[in-house]
Amino acid sequence: MVLEGEIFQSETTTEEQTRHPKAWMVRPCEWYSDEDRECRRLRARVHQYFIFGEARDCSEWSRDHETCVSFRRTRDPSKLNALIASEEKRFRQRVLAASQNDVWQYRTTPPSDWSAPLPDWMTQRTKGSFLEFYSKQRQQSPNRK
């Protein structure tokens, strides 16, 4: 797998990422296969039918997996562009769903009291917590990340 620690590693190299600024979007090939398998599971099909009223088309995941494996073997830039286009399409669909939500209004500026101190009850609740411990550690050694 291409996960090291908690850091996501793209399928692309640093050189490819400098040549194409959106190359970081390409997932490891195994992830496309996992998404395809998950999309086709019976439980996922029931969920899709409940949410969308029909079973979703899972072919894009298998197509992306095949393209990714082909890109891994050949490092063909056209395959990379196809994967990036597919990821951008998914991203646009996610953003569109959020932007079409009319339940709340998006802010143009932060609230006027965004930096106000926490209420007393919340401050009391954090006494002795890991968050307080971590904050004190960070204050004692400011060079740590």
URPE-V851156 format. One record per helix or strand of 2 or more residues. SS is the DSSP state (H for helix, E for strand). FROM is the first residue (numbers start at 1). TO is the last residue. If there is no record, write none. Layout:
<<SS/FROM/TO> <SS/FROM/TO>>
This chain:
<<E/3/4> <E/7/8> <H/14/19> <H/23/25> <H/29/40> <H/42/52> <H/59/74> <H/77/99> <H/120/125> <H/130/140>>
